[in-house]
Amino acid sequence: MLSQVESHLRSDRFPHIWCPGCGNGIVLAALVRAIEELGLNPDKTVVVSGIGCSSRAAGYLDFNTLHTTHGRALAFATGIKLARPELDVFVLMGDGDATAIGGNHFIHAARRNIDLTAIIFNNSIYGMTGGQYSPLTPPGKRATTAPYGNIERNFDIAELAKGAGATYVARTTTYHATMLEKLIVAGARNKGFSVIEAITACPVGYGRRNKMGNGLQMLLWQKEHAVTVKQAEKMNPEELQDKIIIGELYRGEAPEYTAMYEEIIARVKSKNQ
């Protein structure tokens, strides 16, 4: 009998391309379990992705899937949601895909509060395209384009999403796989733009270059550096300096773009009748 996850995979697309120890498969499995928990109809579920290691996840999933161009996943997903608002749309992006070439699409999807669930695989590097540093690479970390250490400040993607207008923002790690599933469920239930940042490991492109060990050691690093929102409330800035705050970070309310768009269509139709 196929497992809960396997039943939603395109087995003919395997073996996958991910390196040993990569955390992307953990995120993929959490997404499938979340979709199962939500009870979504696979024929009315859409998974859109851009370009990069994480974006290859869409091709392994047996839903309606769209593997788009670099940085444009949210643009394609917006078109799908406007054309077919009854569909449940998930958008899978890497850190560079979402916040560098796709940065404008990201902030405007948040500003519009369009009903999409965006899952950002944050492995702090461009894993597939050469190991360059991304807008989420921490200062001091090495990459092919930062051989002596990155000198740029990295985005706090959760704060960026919140500031741009997203109405659900959460973060966790691949070590906390059960929490990741629950956050995806909560994000999908939010009527608006939801952002779930998944801190994941790239042991080859990032871990090896920064002497962080193999995939298991990077998972343990996530465990040691993660603190929940409740724990963080009791810690001072110095104690939080090298920590990752995980959990549900923000919930807000704002008009949802698709609903407003449908109202305009209905109003125009009624005037023309």
Backbone as a ProteinNet text record, in pm:
[ID]
protein_1_A
[PRIMARY]
MLSQVESHLRSDRFPHIWCPGCGNGIVLAALVRAIEELGLNPDKTVVVSGIGCSSRAAGYLDFNTLHTTHGRALAFATGIKLARPELDVFVLMGDGDATAIGGNHFIHAARRNIDLTAIIFNNSIYGMTGGQYSPLTPPGKRATTAPYGNIERNFDIAELAKGAGATYVARTTTYHATMLEKLIVAGARNKGFSVIEAITACPVGYGRRNKMGNGLQMLLWQKEHAVTVKQAEKMNPEELQDKIIIGELYRGEAPEYTAMYEEIIARVKSKNQ
[TERTIARY]
84.8	0	88.4	53.4	130.8	110.7	216.9	206	129.6	94.7	21.2	94.5	225.6	304.5	320.3	355.2	381.6	262	141	20.8	4.3	75.9	67	194.4	278	402.3	392.5	465.4	478	601.1	576.5	686.4	775.7	720.1	800.1	904.9	895.4	993.3	1114.4	1112.5	1221.2	1323.6	1449.4	1501.3	1508.7	1497.6	1500.9	1643.7	1655.9	1787.8	1859.1	1791.2	1847	1966.4	2060.2	2182.1	2153.2	2238	2222	2224.9	2130	2124.6	2045.1	2002.6	1921.5	1788.6	1742	1617.4	1492.8	1507.4	1391.4	1284	1325.9	1229	1143.2	1200.4	1124.2	1014	1047	946.6	837.4	877	780	684.1	737.8	653.2	559.6	607.6	522.7	407.9	436.7	331.9	225.4	266.3	169.7	84.3	147.9	70.4	-27.5	14.7	-73.9	-194.8	-171.7	-280.1	-377.6	-322.5	-407.4	-490.5	-427.4	-498.3	-607.7	-581.6	-680.5	-796.5	-776.1	-879.2	-904.3	-800.3	-817.1	-834.1	-911.1	-929.5	-804.7	-733	-610.9	-634.6	-754.7	-785.4	-811.2	-826.8	-847	-734.4	-622.1	-503.1	-393.6	-333.6	-230.2	-100.7	9.8	141.5	224.3	265.7	343.5	484.5	584.8	722	799.4	913.5	998.8	1114.4	1236.2	1355.8	1449.4	1513.6	1606.3	1584.3	1669.2	1657.1	1518.3	1475	1345.5	1231.2	1242.7	1134	1112.6	1209.4	1189.9	1085.9	1050.2	952.6	818.9	778.9	649.3	638.8	747	745.6	728.3	756.9	743.4	604.3	520.5	390.2	278	186.4	76.4	-47.1	-28.8	-139.9	-137.9	-212	-195.5	-70.3	32.6	159.2	207.6	282.1	336.3	477.4	575.5	716	749	762	768.9	912.5	926	1057.9	1110.2	1239.2	1306.4	1245.9	1199.7	1146.6	1003	939.1	805.9	694.5	724.4	622.7	499.2	518.7	404.9	324.3	389.7	317.4	225.6	277.2	194.6	82.4	116	15.9	-94.9	-58.8	-159.5	-257.5	-206.1	-292.2	-386.7	-334.8	-418.2	-529.7	-495.3	-594.2	-701	-663.1	-761.4	-855.2	-798.4	-880.3	-969.1	-915.5	-989.3	-979.9	-1053	-1040.2	-1079	-1151.1	-1192.3	-1078.7	-968.1	-855.4	-770.4	-711.3	-616.9	-476.7	-407.1	-279.5	-164.9	-64.7	57.1	173.2	261.9	373.7	504.5	587.6	715.1	829	910.5	1021.4	1144.1	1260.6	1383.7	1411.1	1516.5	1544.9	1583.1	1663.1	1697.3	1580.6	1512.1	1396.6	1290.4	1266.3	1159.8	1201.6	1325.3	1361.7	1463.5	1521.6	1613.5	1541.1	1550.2	1483.2	1331.2	1278.8	1134.4	1091.1	1181.1	1150.9	1033	1024.1	913	780.3	778	654.5	614.9	714.1	687	620	678.2	621.5	484.1	461.5	332.3	224.5	261.9	165.6	122.5	218	185.3	99.2	134.6	58.5	-85.8	-105.4	-241.1	-317.6	-244.8	-305.7	-387.6	-328.2	-395.8	-387.5	-493.2	-507	-418.8	-289.6	-190.3	-113.1	-65.1	19.9	161.1	250.8	389	479.4	550.1	645.2	785.3	865.6	1001	1102.1	1171.2	1276.7	1401.8	1436.3	1551.8	1673.3	1759	1884.1	2004.4	1976.7	2079.3	2176.9	2139.8	2235.1	2159.6	2220.5	2171.6	2230.9	2157.6	2212.7	2232.4	2133.7	2138.2	2223	2223.9	2280.6	2424.5	2492.5	2634.5	2685.3	2598	2644.3	2669.1	2601.3	2615.4	2540.1	2579.1	2504.2	2371.7	2273	2138.9	2103.7	1987.9	1946.9	1922	1919.4	1898.8	2025.4	2138.2	2265.3	2311.4	2335.2	2377.6	2512.9	2534.2	2664.3	2777.7	2887.6	3004.4	3011.2	2900.3	2899.8	2956.4	3020.5	3089.4	3000.9	3026.1	2958.9	3055.6	3018.8	3110.1	3130.6	3030.2	3042.9	3080.4	3107.7	3156	3259.2	3374.1	3473.2	3537	3529.3	3586.8	3479	3356.7	3245.2	3153.5	3024.7	2923.8	2926.5	2930.8	2934.7	2798.4	2698.4	2566.7	2479.1	2392.2	2292	2186.8	2139.6	2035.9	1896.7	1800.3	1662	1615.9	1527.6	1443.9	1314.3	1298.4	1187.8	1052.9	1046.2	919.9	881.6	978.8	951.2	920.1	988.3	961	817.4	774.6	638.9	535.2	560.5	468.3	458.9	574.6	577	510.9	517.8	460.1	310	256.1	111.3	57.4	143.5	95.1	13.6	-89.5	-175.9	-149.5	-56.7	-12.4	135.8	215.6	359.6	407.7	486.2	538	675.6	747.5	881.8	908.5	975.7	1026.8	1141.9	1190.7	1304	1262.4	1346.2	1316.9	1336.4	1410.9	1418.3	1281.6	1208	1074.9	968.8	975.1	890.4	742.1	707.1	566.4	512.1	590.9	550.3	533.1	622	613.7	479.8	440.6	311.5	196.9	199	91.1	86.6	202.6	207	155.3	184.8	131.9	-20.3	-72	-217.6	-279	-219.8	-272.6	-263.5	-152.5	-136.5	-238.6	-265.9	-362.6	-504.1	-533.1	-666.9	-686.5	-576.2	-585.8	-636.2	-736.2	-791.1	-708.5	-597.7	-508.3	-370.9	-271.3	-136.4	-65.1	-25.2	40.2	183	276.2	417.5	469.1	521.6	585	730	821.2	964.6	1011.6	1068.8	1121.1	1273.8	1338.1	1484.4	1528.3	1598.7	1637.4	1787.9	1841.2	1986	2029.6	2138.2	2208.7	2350.9	2370.8	2501.8	2614.6	2582.7	2686.4	2724.2	2625.8	2655.2	2682.9	2623.1	2636.6	2711.2	2667.7	2726.8	2873.4	2910.4	3050	3138.9	3091.1	3170.7	3186.7	3086.8	3090.3	3121.2	3172.1	3218.1	3109.7	2988.3	2876.2	2845.6	2925.2	2907.6	2808.1	2764.9	2673.5	2528.1	2435	2294.3	2244.7	2287	2245.2	2296.5	2423.8	2481.1	2412.2	2370	2299.1	2158.5	2094.7	1965.9	1982.2	2087.4	2112.9	2143.9	2210.1	2234.6	2102.7	2008.1	1875.4	1808.6	1817.9	1758.2	1818.4	1950	2020.6	1998.4	1969.9	1959.1	1814.9	1718.3	1578.1	1517.2	1440.4	1363.3	1221.3	1125.1	986.2	954	841.1	797.4	786	729.5	714	848.4	943.3	1077.7	1144.2	1126.8	1189.7	1140.1	1014.7	958.7	1030.7	1096.5	1165.9	1316.2	1361.5	1504.3	1536.2	1654.8	1695.7	1762.6	1785.7	1843.9	1976.8	2059.6	2188.6	2169.6	2075	2048.6	1987.6	1918.3	1851.4	1939.3	2059	2141.4	2166.2	2193.1	2220.6	2110.5	1991.6	1880.1	1781.7	1708.6	1602.1	1469.9	1386.2	1256.4	1159.2	1099.2	1010.7	868.8	773.6	633.5	553.7	433.5	346.5	388.7	434.8	493.7	396.7	295.8	204.5	74.7	-34.1	-165.3	-226.7	-280.9	-344	-469.2	-531.7	-652	-640.4	-685.3	-686.8	-779	-833.3	-916.5	-835.5	-900.1	-832.3	-854.5	-749.7	-751	-850	-851.1	-938.4	-1085	-1120.8	-1259.8	-1299	-1208.5	-1237.8	-1251.2	-1168.1	-1171.4	-1304.7	-1352	-1480.1	-1596	-1584.8	-1688.6	-1698.2	-1584.7	-1583.5	-1649.3	-1614.3	-1672.9	-1825.1	-1871.4	-2016.3	-2085	-2017.9	-2077.7	-2089.1	-1985.8	-1987.7	-2092.3	-2102.7	-2203.9	-2344.8	-2368.7	-2502.3	-2541.3	-2443.3	-2470.7	-2501.8	-2441.3	-2457	-2579.3	-2649.8	-2768.3	-2893.3
-119.8	0	124.9	222.5	345.5	427.9	495.5	582.7	708.9	786.5	911.3	1003.2	1011.8	1099.3	1039	910.1	844.7	849.1	846.6	845.4	974.4	1080.3	1208.3	1241.2	1140.6	1162.2	1104.5	1166.1	1112.6	1020.7	892.6	797.8	788	820	812.4	922.3	1022.9	1132.5	1103	987.4	953.7	864.6	867.4	932.8	1084.5	1151.3	1297.8	1348.6	1479.2	1538.3	1589.6	1587.3	1650.2	1572.7	1646.2	1587	1515	1420.6	1355.8	1459.3	1449.8	1542	1668.2	1691.9	1809.2	1801.6	1915.1	1917.4	1938.5	1953	1985.4	1877.4	1752.1	1643.9	1649.6	1700	1714.5	1818	1927	2031	1976.2	1903.3	1843.8	1752	1666.8	1573.9	1648.5	1754.5	1834.1	1897.9	1944.9	2003.9	1899.9	1779.9	1675.4	1637.6	1622.5	1588.3	1699.5	1824.6	1937.9	1936.1	1908.2	1901.3	1789.7	1677.2	1567	1609.7	1676.4	1720.4	1821	1905.9	2005	1941.1	1818.4	1750.2	1810.8	1864.4	1930.9	1829.5	1868.5	1787.7	1801.3	1690.7	1701.4	1765	1747.3	1803.5	1953.7	2006.6	2150.1	2213.7	2142.3	2190.4	2217.3	2334.4	2374.8	2404.6	2354.6	2384	2450.7	2573.9	2653.6	2670.6	2660	2681.5	2760.9	2813	2890.8	2807.6	2854.3	2782.7	2765	2649.5	2621.7	2481.9	2440.3	2306.2	2284.5	2378.7	2363.6	2361.3	2438.5	2449	2320.9	2231	2102.6	2018	2056.4	1980.7	1969.9	2075.2	2074.3	1958.9	1927.7	1821.1	1682.8	1667.9	1537.2	1515.4	1619.4	1612.9	1588.8	1498.9	1462.3	1547.9	1679.1	1773.6	1847.6	1954.3	2042.1	2124.9	2109.1	2174.6	2259.1	2363	2455.3	2493.5	2453.5	2486.1	2605	2723.5	2847.2	2897.8	3023.7	3083.9	3142.6	3175.3	3218.4	3346.8	3339	3455.6	3490.6	3414	3451	3361.7	3276	3182.6	3255.8	3363.4	3436.2	3507.5	3550	3613.4	3512.3	3392.7	3287.7	3247	3232.2	3190.7	3294.3	3422.2	3528.7	3514.7	3487.2	3468.2	3350.4	3240.9	3122.5	3154.8	3222	3251	3347.3	3443.5	3537.4	3470.1	3379.4	3310.1	3203	3135.2	3026.1	3041.5	3135.9	3165	3050.3	2951.3	2838	2738.7	2752.4	2660.2	2695.8	2593.1	2612.7	2614.5	2726.4	2745.8	2760.3	2673.8	2678.2	2717.9	2802.2	2852.1	2815.2	2738.1	2692.3	2772.2	2832.8	2915.9	2897.2	2916.9	2920.2	3061.4	3077.6	3209.2	3311.8	3272.3	3365.3	3386.9	3279.5	3284.3	3380.4	3377	3458.4	3601.1	3620.9	3752.1	3829.8	3767.8	3842.4	3875.5	3788.9	3816.2	3822.3	3751.3	3753.9	3848.7	3933.3	4019	4112.3	4173	4263.9	4190.1	4071.5	3992.2	3956.5	3927.2	3888	4000.8	4120.6	4229.1	4271.8	4260.6	4302.7	4196.5	4070.4	3966.1	3984.6	4021.7	4049.9	4175.1	4278.8	4403.9	4382.2	4300.5	4272.6	4180.7	4107	4007.4	3907.2	3860.5	3760.9	3624.2	3546.8	3421.4	3310.5	3319.7	3220.6	3177.6	3054.7	3007	2989.9	3079.7	3079.4	3008.9	2908.2	2834.7	2862.8	2927.3	2964.6	2868.8	2794.5	2703.1	2788.6	2816.8	2903	2819.1	2793.2	2723	2816.2	2947.2	3052.2	3057.1	2995.6	2989.8	2964.5	2999.2	2953.2	2814	2710.9	2576	2521.2	2543.9	2482.5	2560.3	2690.6	2773.2	2819.3	2758.7	2789.2	2823.3	2822.2	2848	2993.2	3085.3	3227.4	3262	3372.4	3414.2	3475.7	3467.9	3517.8	3628.7	3693.4	3795.2	3739.5	3606.6	3546.8	3482.7	3496.9	3446.1	3535.1	3477.2	3559.4	3626.4	3742	3809.4	3718.8	3724.1	3646.5	3508.1	3458.2	3323.2	3325	3215.2	3207.4	3150.9	3198.2	3150.2	3165.9	3112.9	3126.6	3273.1	3356.4	3499.4	3579.4	3509.5	3573.5	3480.8	3460.5	3364	3402.8	3532	3576.8	3610.6	3575	3602	3710.4	3689.6	3785.3	3911.7	4027.8	4153.7	4223	4165.3	4227.7	4176.4	4262.5	4218.4	4135.9	4032.5	3950	3999.2	3975.6	4004.2	3917.5	3973.1	3891.8	3874.1	3758	3738.8	3752.4	3713.6	3725	3871.6	3953.2	4095.6	4164.7	4121.4	4176.9	4145.3	4021.5	3980.3	4057.3	4068.1	4141.2	4287.9	4350.2	4491.3	4517	4419	4436.5	4411.3	4348.5	4333	4192	4090.7	3953.2	3941.6	3858.4	3846.4	3719.6	3635.3	3521.8	3500.6	3498.4	3481.1	3382.5	3284.1	3183.6	3137.6	3075.6	3024.7	2900.4	2804.8	2692	2629.3	2515.6	2448.5	2308.9	2246	2109.7	2010.9	2049.5	1963.4	1954.3	2063.3	2069.9	2040.9	1920.8	1886	1885.4	1840.8	1838.2	1979.7	2069.4	2209.5	2269	2233.7	2285.2	2246.9	2122.8	2077.8	2160	2181.3	2256.5	2401.9	2461.4	2600.1	2613	2513.7	2515.9	2504.6	2418.9	2405.1	2538.6	2602.4	2731.1	2838.3	2838.4	2936.3	2916.6	2791.3	2762.8	2801.8	2795.4	2831.1	2982.3	3056	3201.7	3254.3	3339.7	3397.6	3520.3	3497.9	3606.2	3550.4	3639.1	3596.5	3542.4	3416.6	3349.3	3313	3337.2	3308.6	3215.7	3101.3	3008.8	2992.1	3037.7	3022.6	2891.5	2805.3	2677.7	2680.9	2688.4	2685.5	2543.1	2527	2393.5	2387.5	2267.7	2250.4	2223.9	2289.3	2258.9	2217.8	2089.8	2048.3	2055.9	2051.2	2053.2	2195.9	2275.4	2409.4	2510.9	2491.8	2588.9	2530.5	2414.5	2354.4	2322.1	2263.3	2225.6	2349.2	2451.6	2573.8	2647.5	2634.3	2705.6	2614.1	2494.1	2398.6	2370.2	2341.7	2312.6	2163.3	2082.4	1938	1884.4	1760	1694.3	1730.8	1665.9	1698.1	1677.5	1567.9	1541.2	1648.4	1684.9	1788.4	1922.8	1950.9	2076.6	2074.3	1957	1943.6	1969.1	1914.3	1935.1	2082.3	2148.7	2292.7	2367.7	2328.5	2390.9	2370.8	2250.5	2221	2308.9	2323.1	2397.5	2547.5	2597.8	2743.3	2792.8	2704	2744.5	2766.7	2873.2	2899.1	2934.4	2888.2	2918.3	3063.6	3109.7	3246.8	3271	3175.9	3191.5	3198.8	3115.6	3120.3	3254	3303.2	3429	3547.3	3542.7	3652.4	3670.8	3565.7	3571.1	3595.7	3616.2	3632.3	3775.4	3821.6	3956.9	3955.4	4073.1	4078.7	4006.2	4009.9	3942.1	3790.8	3738.7	3594.8	3548.8	3638.8	3604.2	3624.6	3676.5	3721.2	3612.9	3490.3	3384.6	3279.4	3318.6	3224.6	3244.1	3138.1	3140.9	3130.6	3232.9	3228.7	3153.4	3047.2	2962.6	2963.4	2936.2	2932.8	3032.9	3056.9	3155.2	3293.7	3375.9	3504.8	3621.9	3605.8	3718.9	3672	3728.8	3714.9	3853.4	3884.7	4014.9	4002	4113.7	4115.6	4227	4196.4	4294.3	4239.7	4327.1	4278.2	4184.1	4076.2	3978.8	4015.7	4014.2	4068.6	3997.8	3865.4	3790.6	3823	3831.9	3863	4001.3	4098.7	4232.7	4233.4	4156.1	4145.5	4086.2	3983	3920.8	4018.2	4100.7	4201.4	4302	4342.8	4436.2	4371.9	4245.4	4174.6	4167.4	4132.3	4121	4256.6	4363.4	4497.2	4542.1	4516	4554.1	4473.9	4345	4260.6	4309.1	4345.4	4390.2	4522.1	4608.3	4735.5	4713.5	4607.2	4581.5	4497.1	4451.7	4368.5	4451.5
0	0	0	-84	-90.5	35.9	79.1	195	157.6	260.7	240.5	143.5	155.4	69.2	-69.5	-75.7	-205.1	-299	-243.4	-327	-405.8	-367.8	-438.4	-516.1	-538.8	-612	-752.8	-846	-981.1	-982.1	-960.9	-943.3	-1066.7	-1185.2	-1306.1	-1314.7	-1225.1	-1224.3	-1134.1	-1069.9	-978	-1048.3	-1000.7	-879.4	-893	-779.3	-779.2	-797.1	-814.5	-842.6	-718.4	-601.7	-482.5	-427.2	-372.3	-317.1	-185.3	-146.2	-15.5	96.5	187.1	300.2	274.4	150.1	118	193.2	243.2	319.5	236.9	104.6	22.2	25.3	34.8	41.2	166.2	275.3	399.5	381.4	311.4	285.8	194.5	90.7	-1.1	73.8	160.9	236.5	330.3	392.8	483	406	283.8	200.5	167.1	126.6	91.8	212.1	327.6	448.6	483.8	462.5	490.2	396.4	269.5	172.2	209.6	255.7	302.7	423.3	519.7	639.7	606.3	508.7	466.3	389.9	344.1	268.4	131.5	68.9	-59.9	-173	-270.8	-390.7	-477.6	-504.7	-586.1	-722.2	-778	-909.4	-903.7	-782	-765.7	-684.5	-676.9	-606.5	-708.6	-699.4	-794.6	-719.3	-770.3	-713.2	-822.4	-795.5	-891.2	-835.5	-921	-874.4	-978.3	-934.3	-1022.8	-1074.3	-1051.4	-1095.7	-976.3	-970.3	-861.6	-808	-714.3	-656.4	-597.1	-514.5	-447.1	-546.4	-651.8	-748.9	-827.7	-825.6	-892.2	-818.7	-697.1	-618.7	-690.2	-761.4	-829.3	-928.4	-995.7	-1095.5	-1037.5	-907.3	-843.4	-784.4	-785.8	-719.6	-819.2	-784	-872.4	-843.6	-860.5	-856.8	-991.2	-1002.5	-1118.1	-1090.9	-1170.5	-1140.1	-1256.7	-1220.9	-1320.6	-1278.4	-1360.7	-1335.6	-1424.8	-1364.9	-1442.7	-1456.5	-1495	-1513.9	-1383	-1383.4	-1261.6	-1205.3	-1081	-1012.1	-1045.1	-1134	-1181.8	-1129.1	-1034.5	-985.4	-933.7	-859.4	-803.4	-911.2	-1018.4	-1128.8	-1196.6	-1223.9	-1282.7	-1187.3	-1057.9	-959	-946	-956.6	-951.3	-1067.3	-1186.9	-1302.4	-1284.5	-1229.7	-1205.3	-1106.6	-997.9	-893.3	-942.8	-1024.7	-1078.1	-1178.8	-1259	-1358.6	-1296.4	-1192.7	-1128.9	-977.2	-920.3	-776.9	-684.5	-736.9	-653.1	-628	-700.5	-685.4	-562.7	-502	-391.4	-450.6	-436	-505	-404.7	-419.6	-339.4	-429.9	-379.4	-459.5	-389.5	-457.1	-400.9	-462.7	-376.9	-425.2	-337.8	-397.9	-321	-272	-192.5	-134.6	-240.2	-339.5	-446.7	-540.9	-574.6	-663.1	-610.4	-480.2	-420.3	-389.9	-347.1	-291.7	-374.1	-476.8	-564.1	-694.1	-794.4	-921.7	-904.2	-804.1	-780.3	-670.4	-624.8	-510.2	-531	-648.9	-676.3	-675.8	-737.2	-737.2	-594.3	-512.5	-374	-296.2	-301.6	-220.5	-272.3	-403	-455.9	-435.3	-433.6	-396.7	-251.9	-166.1	-26.7	-15.1	-89.7	-86.4	-129.1	-231.7	-279.7	-184.9	-101.9	-14	-94.4	-203.5	-286.7	-219.9	-232.9	-158	-216	-184.7	-224.1	-100.1	-100.2	8.7	-45.1	-6.9	-56	44.4	-3	81.1	27.7	109.9	67.4	128.7	42	85.5	106	229.2	255.8	293.5	193.8	222.5	216	210.3	220.2	103	-10	-121.1	-251.9	-364.3	-494	-515.7	-480.6	-484.2	-624.1	-712.1	-845	-943.6	-932	-1038.8	-1013.3	-917.1	-904.2	-765.9	-664.6	-528.6	-496.5	-568.1	-538.4	-408.7	-347.2	-228.5	-272.2	-183.9	-214.5	-115.1	-131.9	-34.2	105.1	119.3	251.2	307.7	238.3	290.6	406.8	524.1	638.3	615	675.1	663.6	711.6	640.5	679.7	618.8	565.9	509.3	367.2	331.4	203.6	92.4	-27.5	-147.4	-263.9	-379.7	-494.9	-530.4	-507.4	-535.5	-410.7	-302.8	-178.9	-116	-184.7	-136.5	-3.2	31.9	158.9	261.2	229.3	320.9	267.5	282.9	236.7	321.6	258.9	334.9	339.8	272.3	269.5	383.4	433.5	530.9	459.3	524.3	464.1	504.4	415.9	448.9	565.2	647.4	735.6	657.2	593.5	500.2	569.6	696.3	769.9	790.5	828.3	847.6	714.5	607.8	475.5	433.7	453.7	418.1	499.5	626.8	715.3	673.6	650	612.5	478	386.8	253.7	251.3	357.9	365.1	373.7	383.1	398.4	527.1	524.5	643.2	724.3	678.2	759.2	732	838	824.4	930.2	887.2	980	934.8	1027.4	996.1	1079.6	1020.1	1097	1019.7	1067	1002.4	957.9	876.5	835.1	949.1	1052.3	1171.1	1236.3	1234.4	1295.5	1189.4	1131.8	1017.6	1052.6	1172.9	1213.1	1225.3	1281.4	1290.4	1151.3	1059.7	922.9	860.1	876.1	823.8	882.2	1012.6	1079.2	1032.1	1010.1	963.9	820.7	737	600.4	603.2	690.1	704.4	745.5	845.7	893.8	786.1	712.1	604.9	494.4	458.6	353	394.8	523.3	572.8	583	580.4	585	451.1	455.5	332.8	297.1	231.6	195	163.7	152.3	116.7	239.6	232.2	343.9	305.3	396.4	371.8	480.4	439.5	533.1	491	574.9	547.4	608.6	524.5	571.1	563.5	679.1	682.9	651	539.9	495.5	467.6	466.1	454	311.2	271.5	146.6	185.7	218.6	270.2	168.1	38.4	-64.4	-102.8	-144.6	-193.3	-84.9	33.1	141.9	261.9	308.5	428.5	414.1	302.1	280.6	275.1	204.1	189	321.2	409	537.3	655.9	623	725.1	829.5	779.5	868.6	876.5	806.9	815.2	714.7	738.7	646.2	676.7	605.9	623.4	765	828.3	966.1	1060.6	1045.6	1132.1	1112.2	988.6	964.2	1023.9	1025.6	1094.7	1244.1	1302.3	1444.4	1472.8	1378.1	1392.4	1398.7	1314.2	1316.6	1452.7	1504.5	1635.6	1744.2	1742.3	1846.8	1837.3	1718.4	1699.4	1690.7	1693.5	1682.7	1821.2	1834.2	1956.3	1914.9	1991.4	1958.8	1991.9	1940.8	1967.1	2117.8	2190.1	2335.9	2405.4	2362.7	2421.5	2392.5	2271.3	2229.1	2311.4	2354.3	2433.4	2565.8	2614.1	2742.7	2727.8	2604.9	2578.3	2538.3	2575.7	2538.5	2401.4	2340.5	2205.7	2192	2295	2288.8	2280.6	2357.7	2357.5	2225.1	2157.3	2031.8	1908.9	1929.2	1816.8	1712.5	1751.5	1653.8	1650.6	1694	1700.1	1584.8	1554.8	1454.1	1529	1518.9	1586.6	1496.4	1551.3	1472	1528.6	1440	1479	1397.2	1442.8	1377	1422.6	1328	1361.8	1348.1	1262.5	1240.2	1176.7	1224.6	1161.3	1150.6	1037.2	1019	934.6	911	827.6	724.5	604.6	495	387.8	303.7	192.9	103.7	58.4	-27	-173.1	-251.7	-387.4	-480	-476.3	-566.7	-539.9	-412	-376.3	-426.9	-413.3	-462.7	-615	-682.3	-828.2	-873.3	-802	-835.6	-812.7	-710.2	-684.7	-799.7	-851.8	-964.6	-1086.9	-1113.5	-1227.6	-1213.6	-1093.1	-1068.9	-1086	-1037.5	-1047.5	-1193.9	-1270	-1411.7	-1487.2	-1456.8	-1523.5	-1494	-1367.7	-1329.2	-1399.6	-1423.3	-1492.1	-1640.2	-1696.3	-1839.6	-1873	-1770	-1794.8	-1816.8
[MASK]
+++++++++++++++++++++++++++++++++++++++++++++++++++++++++++++++++++++++++++++++++++++++++++++++++++++++++++++++++++++++++++++++++++++++++++++++++++++++++++++++++++++++++++++++++++++++++++++++++++++++++++++++++++++++++++++++++++++++++++++++++++++++++++++++++++++++++++++++++

